[in-house]
Amino acid sequence: MAKTDRAKEIRTQATGPIGVALIGTKFMGRAHSTAWGKCAQFFDLRRPPVMQAVAGRNPDETCAFASKWGWRTSTTNWKDLLKDDAVELVDVSTPNHLHAEMSIACLEAGKHVACEKPLAGTLADAKKMVLAARSAAKKGVRTFVWYNYRRCPAVALAHRLVRDGRLGRIFHVRASYLQDWGGPDTPLLWRFQGDLAGSGAHGDLNAHIIDMARFITGDEVVEVTGAIEETFIKERAVVANAGGEISGKGAKSSGRKAGKSTVDDAVLFLARFKQGAVASFEATRLATGNQNRNNIEINGEKGSIKFDFERMNELEWWDHTLDPKLRGWSRIMCTDGAHPYAGHYWPAAHLIGYEHSFISQAADICAMVAGGSPVVPMPDFEDALKTQCVLEAAIRSARERRPVPIRELDKF
Ligand SMILES: NC(=O)c1ccc[n+]([C@@H]2O[C@H](COP(=O)([O-])OP(=O)(O)OC[C@H]3O[C@@H](n4cnc5c(N)ncnc54)[C@H](O)[C@@H]3O)[C@@H](O)[C@H]2O)c1
């Protein structure tokens, strides 16, 4: 047996818990800690996770985080995780510019990696990550990306409806991800610094709806035909400490007044899918009155679906095959045991929330590491690169004012 096949076989035959380590202790650090801590309670896992180690920056804060959220040990040097034999998988939940360095080092050390989205701040970094994932895969090492909205039961159901032909030929994808926390009072967090974030609302929010559109339709974007990029708030207050919240609430002033925002506040673009559908995407942090309105509508020959994360337990469905006098929008409460993931949680109409998509993703990751299959397809680095190419195409299209085919970007 070839050496690489043997290494793969050893990996898939491993037994016992999966030692997980987390890098990053704030927003996603909390969401992912919940997920690793709860997934084996809601799902029967052959190899449940053990929350082995967490890496942060500040020693006291990281230590307090570890004891509050259930991590066995903590460190302020993430590279300690590379040498730790008890760590089998590393969860990278840090700002975007760190995804490549951290993920590649972990893959080279033989650790599976579950990285936050977008895959990277830049397309060049994303490609380096894919090359590292390809060589790690030869040794049975796997990659995962936290496009968690795929695992909302309503989104997973939409994916299955399309897969089962219930929408027929798809004509339109209409997606927007609208938030409103990015007004002038929000300080210059890493999310507004191009060298750290890569982009603004675009990589943060469009990334999610591009992934959802690809996941639900099972199709790929082949061209971005036009785009607008806008930065409304050009300068923001410089802060010494970012506070604990996404909007920087609680941030401490640095004494320096203002710095330049180097990312978009909003990006809108039009695109074509391979099988002929046309699509519009919009992401903004300044859609006053929309707090987390991750919203997608898909219109097909035989039916349509609508999803809005602010009503995440519901999927709206129009069945165009019905007798015309019976047609109308149905509001499906996706909490029945027959709906994807829902049976792992509570009885019908006992609603689930934000953290459950992460819990379901952690469960699917553990199942895959143990050689099993996810409930619905899981994005790996290779898959997330496709979303990254669409992000890049939209930015090029906005800046160069021209259509950008994906084939211009996806070569190595
Ligand atoms: N899946 C989702 O829905 C979703 C939602 C929000 C954010 N994200 C993504 O998650 C990632 C993190 O975002 P966030 O909102 O948690 O940011 P955050 O600012 O709340 O937290 C970032 C964490 O990274 C830590 N960190 C930074 N540099 C580090 C280093 N060198 N070593 C160790 N730790 C370091 C910080 O101390 C902090 O704990 C980003 O890629 C973001 O795009 C995804």
The ligand as a MOL file (V3000), in Angstrom:
LIG
                    3D

  0  0  0     0  0            999 V3000
M  V30 BEGIN CTAB
M  V30 COUNTS 44 48 0 0 0
M  V30 BEGIN ATOM
M  V30 1 N -19.7300 32.5070 10.0240 0
M  V30 2 C -20.1960 33.6830 10.3770 0
M  V30 3 O -21.3800 33.9480 10.3090 0
M  V30 4 C -19.2480 34.7450 10.8540 0
M  V30 5 C -19.7020 35.8120 11.6460 0
M  V30 6 C -18.7740 36.7470 12.1060 0
M  V30 7 C -17.4420 36.6250 11.7590 0
M  V30 8 N -17.0300 35.6040 10.9760 0 CHG=1
M  V30 9 C -15.6070 35.4410 10.6080 0
M  V30 10 O -14.9050 34.9570 11.7620 0
M  V30 11 C -13.5910 35.4910 11.7970 0
M  V30 12 C -13.3870 36.1910 13.1330 0
M  V30 13 O -14.3520 37.2090 13.2600 0
M  V30 14 P -14.9340 37.6590 14.6780 0
M  V30 15 O -16.2000 38.3450 14.3950 0
M  V30 16 O -14.9060 36.5400 15.6460 0 CHG=-1
M  V30 17 O -13.8140 38.7390 15.0690 0
M  V30 18 P -13.5090 39.2780 16.5270 0
M  V30 19 O -12.7600 40.5510 16.3440 0
M  V30 20 O -14.7320 39.2660 17.3620 0
M  V30 21 O -12.5120 38.1580 17.1070 0
M  V30 22 C -11.2550 37.9200 16.5140 0
M  V30 23 C -10.4170 37.1180 17.5090 0
M  V30 24 O -9.1610 36.8170 16.9130 0
M  V30 25 C -8.1630 37.0080 17.9070 0
M  V30 26 N -6.8560 37.1840 17.3100 0
M  V30 27 C -6.4420 38.1730 16.4810 0
M  V30 28 N -5.1410 38.0060 16.1840 0
M  V30 29 C -4.7440 36.8770 16.8230 0
M  V30 30 C -3.5060 36.1790 16.9300 0
M  V30 31 N -2.4240 36.6010 16.2860 0
M  V30 32 N -3.4430 35.0780 17.7080 0
M  V30 33 C -4.5650 34.6340 18.3510 0
M  V30 34 N -5.7500 35.2470 18.3020 0
M  V30 35 C -5.8270 36.3580 17.5410 0
M  V30 36 C -8.6420 38.2330 18.6550 0
M  V30 37 O -7.9680 38.3560 19.8950 0
M  V30 38 C -10.1130 37.8730 18.8020 0
M  V30 39 O -10.3010 37.0180 19.8990 0
M  V30 40 C -13.4800 36.4040 10.5840 0
M  V30 41 O -12.8730 35.7050 9.5380 0
M  V30 42 C -14.9160 36.7220 10.2230 0
M  V30 43 O -15.1130 36.9940 8.8450 0
M  V30 44 C -17.9140 34.6650 10.5340 0
M  V30 END ATOM
M  V30 BEGIN BOND
M  V30 1 1 1 2
M  V30 2 2 2 3
M  V30 3 1 2 4
M  V30 4 1 4 5
M  V30 5 2 4 44
M  V30 6 2 5 6
M  V30 7 1 6 7
M  V30 8 2 7 8
M  V30 9 1 8 9
M  V30 10 1 8 44
M  V30 11 1 9 10
M  V30 12 1 9 42
M  V30 13 1 10 11
M  V30 14 1 11 12
M  V30 15 1 11 40
M  V30 16 1 12 13
M  V30 17 1 13 14
M  V30 18 2 14 15
M  V30 19 1 14 16
M  V30 20 1 14 17
M  V30 21 1 17 18
M  V30 22 2 18 19
M  V30 23 1 18 20
M  V30 24 1 18 21
M  V30 25 1 21 22
M  V30 26 1 22 23
M  V30 27 1 23 24
M  V30 28 1 23 38
M  V30 29 1 24 25
M  V30 30 1 25 26
M  V30 31 1 25 36
M  V30 32 1 26 27
M  V30 33 1 26 35
M  V30 34 2 27 28
M  V30 35 1 28 29
M  V30 36 1 29 30
M  V30 37 2 29 35
M  V30 38 1 30 31
M  V30 39 2 30 32
M  V30 40 1 32 33
M  V30 41 2 33 34
M  V30 42 1 34 35
M  V30 43 1 36 37
M  V30 44 1 36 38
M  V30 45 1 38 39
M  V30 46 1 40 41
M  V30 47 1 40 42
M  V30 48 1 42 43
M  V30 END BOND
M  V30 END CTAB
M  END
